[in-house]
């Protein structure tokens, strides 16, 4: 049975809903995550955890052996841009990197989530993960939210914030499940193509609907 909000009755597994946050590079997921944080949600950011994993000495050593000294800067830290230039053009290398990084990210995710469960100050737990569907993390979420924006907007954002060309954006999107599939799988869609306040209003509205659905079960 599906309720008027589009959610299936009985789907929430606890008093704190777990929200899976999806979106293409440049869609503005971080803006939505900040808005949800401001409303009392605990956000687990997979990108942040992945960056932290790349700083681990064992990971640095493995990447040096796989990809050469060119992926490490003068301070002995992994150059994420150099790594990306290699792995996003070679599926085998990308999967090898994911096999190295993902277990560390998953372990830290689990540790963080266990600390949030039951915390009265946390109204919901948000899994902000670019590869939510690809890694099967959606199966641990009660509801999925997709952050959308026109391609032209996303291209401008990633060029301004990350220095990516349109071709680089297309390459990275091509390594993920199609955006049409992610949008179709989502319970809610937030269109982030205007000013930050408009995004915050939508985010608060969606969270309110999710919490209302959760409390009614």
Secondary structure as UniProt FT lines:
FT   TURN            4..5
FT   TURN            9..10
FT   STRAND          17..23
FT   TURN            25..26
FT   HELIX           29..38
FT   TURN            39..40
FT   STRAND          41..45
FT   HELIX           46..54
FT   HELIX           57..67
FT   HELIX           69..71
FT   TURN            74..75
FT   HELIX           80..87
FT   TURN            88..89
FT   HELIX           91..116
FT   TURN            117..118
FT   TURN            120..121
FT   STRAND          124..128
FT   TURN            130..136
FT   HELIX           137..140
FT   STRAND          143..148
FT   HELIX           151..162
FT   HELIX           166..174
FT   HELIX           179..185
FT   STRAND          188..191
FT   HELIX           196..215
//
